[in-house]
Amino acid sequence: MTADRASLAEKFEHGGRWAVPVLIGLMAVHGVWAGRGLFADGSFYLLNILSTDTFLDFDPARWFAPLVTQAPVLLASHLGVTDIAALIRFQSFGLIAIPLAIWVGALAAQWRKPLYWVFVAMFAVVQLNSGFMAVGEYLLAYALVALSAAVLLREILTAGPATGRSSRRRPAARCR
């Protein structure tokens, strides 16, 4: 009976691991389709992007986030898309789907690792608390930090220090 419970727990855990990225994907689809990129300052950003036909960047020191998140709407505009509903969805894709895809990458880096559920908790704390307002570089920044941490922690916990051996170390010798 204990083996049945263990296998049931393993099945729930396995199903949960698959449910998280699927739900994140559904969040991305919903956010893009609903045009959540217009919320708060999103309409101001879209109007300025379309009227100037270039990236809207208030601070040149932070050029990377606008480049990544505004590229889909600028690319669509340059390719001749004029339907405003489509342009809103392209903007929402850049602001919502790209950071969420990076979060899925962070979870994939920890897929069979012990820190997977820690990264799910990080996602829940960061994205579910601040993700309602998509305009801003913080969502992309949090996602990139999570991906970097996931990759670094995967290597550290797998390979150990520079020796390339397992991270399990022998106990230190005692001095007498």
Contacts in CASP RR format, 6 or more apart in sequence:
PFRMAT RR
TARGET T0000
AUTHOR 0000-0000-0000
METHOD contacts of the structure
MODEL  1
MTADRASLAEKFEHGGRWAVPVLIGLMAVHGVWAGRGLFADGSFYLLNIL
STDTFLDFDPARWFAPLVTQAPVLLASHLGVTDIAALIRFQSFGLIAIPL
AIWVGALAAQWRKPLYWVFVAMFAVVQLNSGFMAVGEYLLAYALVALSAA
VLLREILTAGPATGRSSRRRPAARCR
17 111 0 8 1.000
17 116 0 8 1.000
20 107 0 8 1.000
20 120 0 8 1.000
20 123 0 8 1.000
21 104 0 8 1.000
21 107 0 8 1.000
21 108 0 8 1.000
24 100 0 8 1.000
24 103 0 8 1.000
24 104 0 8 1.000
24 107 0 8 1.000
24 123 0 8 1.000
25 100 0 8 1.000
25 104 0 8 1.000
27 96 0 8 1.000
27 100 0 8 1.000
28 96 0 8 1.000
28 97 0 8 1.000
28 100 0 8 1.000
28 101 0 8 1.000
31 37 0 8 1.000
31 92 0 8 1.000
31 96 0 8 1.000
31 97 0 8 1.000
32 89 0 8 1.000
32 92 0 8 1.000
32 93 0 8 1.000
32 96 0 8 1.000
32 97 0 8 1.000
33 89 0 8 1.000
34 92 0 8 1.000
35 88 0 8 1.000
35 89 0 8 1.000
35 91 0 8 1.000
35 92 0 8 1.000
36 92 0 8 1.000
36 95 0 8 1.000
36 96 0 8 1.000
36 132 0 8 1.000
36 134 0 8 1.000
37 46 0 8 1.000
37 88 0 8 1.000
37 91 0 8 1.000
37 92 0 8 1.000
37 95 0 8 1.000
37 96 0 8 1.000
37 134 0 8 1.000
37 135 0 8 1.000
38 46 0 8 1.000
38 88 0 8 1.000
38 91 0 8 1.000
38 92 0 8 1.000
39 132 0 8 1.000
39 133 0 8 1.000
39 134 0 8 1.000
39 135 0 8 1.000
40 133 0 8 1.000
40 135 0 8 1.000
41 135 0 8 1.000
41 136 0 8 1.000
42 91 0 8 1.000
42 95 0 8 1.000
42 134 0 8 1.000
42 135 0 8 1.000
45 56 0 8 1.000
45 70 0 8 1.000
45 91 0 8 1.000
45 135 0 8 1.000
46 73 0 8 1.000
46 87 0 8 1.000
46 88 0 8 1.000
46 91 0 8 1.000
48 56 0 8 1.000
49 55 0 8 1.000
49 56 0 8 1.000
49 70 0 8 1.000
49 73 0 8 1.000
49 74 0 8 1.000
49 77 0 8 1.000
49 91 0 8 1.000
50 73 0 8 1.000
50 77 0 8 1.000
50 87 0 8 1.000
53 74 0 8 1.000
53 77 0 8 1.000
53 78 0 8 1.000
54 74 0 8 1.000
55 66 0 8 1.000
55 67 0 8 1.000
55 70 0 8 1.000
55 74 0 8 1.000
56 66 0 8 1.000
56 70 0 8 1.000
57 63 0 8 1.000
57 66 0 8 1.000
62 137 0 8 1.000
64 137 0 8 1.000
65 136 0 8 1.000
65 137 0 8 1.000
65 140 0 8 1.000
65 141 0 8 1.000
66 137 0 8 1.000
68 94 0 8 1.000
68 98 0 8 1.000
68 140 0 8 1.000
69 94 0 8 1.000
69 95 0 8 1.000
69 98 0 8 1.000
69 99 0 8 1.000
69 136 0 8 1.000
69 137 0 8 1.000
69 140 0 8 1.000
70 91 0 8 1.000
70 94 0 8 1.000
71 94 0 8 1.000
72 90 0 8 1.000
72 91 0 8 1.000
72 93 0 8 1.000
72 94 0 8 1.000
72 98 0 8 1.000
73 87 0 8 1.000
73 90 0 8 1.000
73 91 0 8 1.000
73 94 0 8 1.000
75 90 0 8 1.000
76 86 0 8 1.000
76 87 0 8 1.000
76 90 0 8 1.000
77 87 0 8 1.000
81 87 0 8 1.000
81 90 0 8 1.000
92 134 0 8 1.000
95 134 0 8 1.000
95 135 0 8 1.000
95 136 0 8 1.000
95 139 0 8 1.000
96 134 0 8 1.000
96 139 0 8 1.000
98 140 0 8 1.000
99 127 0 8 1.000
99 139 0 8 1.000
99 140 0 8 1.000
99 142 0 8 1.000
99 143 0 8 1.000
100 127 0 8 1.000
100 143 0 8 1.000
102 140 0 8 1.000
102 143 0 8 1.000
102 144 0 8 1.000
102 146 0 8 1.000
102 147 0 8 1.000
103 123 0 8 1.000
103 127 0 8 1.000
103 143 0 8 1.000
103 146 0 8 1.000
103 147 0 8 1.000
105 147 0 8 1.000
105 150 0 8 1.000
106 119 0 8 1.000
106 123 0 8 1.000
106 143 0 8 1.000
106 146 0 8 1.000
106 147 0 8 1.000
106 149 0 8 1.000
106 150 0 8 1.000
106 151 0 8 1.000
107 116 0 8 1.000
107 119 0 8 1.000
107 120 0 8 1.000
107 123 0 8 1.000
107 150 0 8 1.000
109 147 0 8 1.000
109 150 0 8 1.000
109 151 0 8 1.000
109 154 0 8 1.000
110 116 0 8 1.000
110 118 0 8 1.000
110 119 0 8 1.000
110 150 0 8 1.000
110 153 0 8 1.000
110 154 0 8 1.000
113 153 0 8 1.000
113 154 0 8 1.000
113 157 0 8 1.000
113 158 0 8 1.000
114 157 0 8 1.000
115 150 0 8 1.000
115 153 0 8 1.000
115 157 0 8 1.000
119 146 0 8 1.000
119 149 0 8 1.000
119 150 0 8 1.000
122 146 0 8 1.000
123 146 0 8 1.000
126 142 0 8 1.000
126 146 0 8 1.000
127 139 0 8 1.000
127 142 0 8 1.000
130 138 0 8 1.000
130 139 0 8 1.000
130 142 0 8 1.000
131 139 0 8 1.000
156 167 0 8 1.000
157 167 0 8 1.000
158 167 0 8 1.000
159 165 0 8 1.000
159 166 0 8 1.000
159 167 0 8 1.000
160 166 0 8 1.000
160 167 0 8 1.000
161 167 0 8 1.000
END
